[in-house]
Amino acid sequence: MNSKTGCAAALVLLCLFSAPGEVRAQAMDAPKVEVGVQFSSLSMSENRSSTEPGVGGRVTYNLTDNVALEAQFDFFPYNRRFRGFRNGGRIAQGLFGVKAGKRFEKFGIFGKVRPGLTSFSAGREELILLSPEPNLVIDFKPHRETHFATDVGAVLEFYPTRRIVTRFDAGDTIIRYGDTTGTFFTGTGTTGQFPIPGDVKHNFQFSAGVGFRF
């Protein structure tokens, strides 16, 4: 075998051995964009019996295989009135942040930090006096209250195909309640107000969903 034939054979062998590795590497590269839907549950720490079911959507942009930016919106439709002084009514939540971790061929494990807002349609209940005594009639007028929130937790993903991802999230939704006021009936035909100081509450949130990758 002359040198030219040897070089040609070596080149062919190099191509044969290197091509499968490149194919595998390309198969493991995550598509850049993911769009998904999820079911969520939010357990309010101020109301131990209150775990709200909801639905939502998510958009993820993969900067690399290990780091991504993502935005998520959830809506919890149950209208729970008089749940508390600051978290009643229907809940809407919007979060935007970063997800980082390790992606393997069939699954991935990540951590997430996503600040945003959590809004309550009846976050404040104003007592309205409709008719004084002796025929006392009162009503409650709901006011929307929106608070800063941060979602910190873990993500487990599975990749049944290159274009489909199933995802499970578990985390702490930290809600920073601002100062507000409550109203009360004095019993003498008038209403009064009392201050409700701001506070920080930790709430467990779980999500499970499916997404499509482009």
JOSULCOR-V614065 format. One record per pair of residues at least 6 apart in sequence whose ideal C-beta (glycine too) atoms are under 6 Angstrom apart, sorted by the first residue. I is the first residue (numbers start at 0). J is the second residue. If there is no record, write none. Layout:
[[I	J] [I	J]]
This chain:
[[27	104] [29	61] [29	64] [30	212] [30	213] [31	61] [32	60] [32	213] [33	59] [33	210] [33	212] [34	58] [34	211] [35	57] [35	208] [35	210] [36	56] [36	208] [37	55] [37	206] [37	208] [38	54] [38	207] [39	53] [39	55] [39	73] [39	206] [40	50] [40	52] [40	205] [41	51] [41	204] [42	50] [42	202] [42	203] [43	49] [43	86] [43	202] [44	200] [44	201] [44	202] [45	83] [46	82] [51	75] [51	77] [51	90] [53	73] [53	74] [53	75] [55	72] [55	73] [56	72] [57	71] [58	70] [59	67] [59	69] [60	68] [61	67] [64	102] [66	99] [67	98] [69	98] [70	95] [71	94] [72	93] [73	92] [74	91] [75	90] [76	89] [78	88] [78	89] [80	87] [80	121] [84	181] [84	195] [85	122] [85	144] [85	176] [85	179] [86	119] [87	121] [88	119] [88	120] [88	121] [88	141] [89	120] [90	119] [91	118] [92	117] [93	115] [93	116] [94	113] [94	115] [94	150] [95	115] [96	112] [96	113] [96	114] [97	112] [98	109] [98	111] [100	108] [100	109] [100	110] [101	108] [105	158] [106	157] [107	156] [109	154] [110	153] [111	152] [111	154] [112	151] [113	150] [114	149] [115	148] [116	145] [117	146] [117	148] [117	174] [118	145] [119	144] [120	143] [121	141] [122	144] [123	142] [123	144] [123	179] [124	139] [124	141] [125	140] [125	182] [126	139] [126	182] [126	184] [126	190] [127	138] [127	140] [128	137] [128	190] [129	136] [129	138] [130	136] [131	188] [132	188] [146	174] [146	175] [146	176] [147	175] [148	172] [148	174] [149	173] [150	170] [150	172] [151	170] [151	171] [152	169] [152	170] [153	169] [154	168] [155	167] [156	164] [156	166] [157	165] [158	164] [162	212] [164	210] [165	209] [166	208] [167	207] [168	206] [169	205] [170	204] [171	201] [172	202] [172	204] [173	201] [174	200] [175	199] [176	197] [176	198] [177	197] [178	196] [178	197] [179	195] [180	192] [180	194] [181	193] [181	195] [182	190] [182	192] [183	191] [184	190] [185	191]]
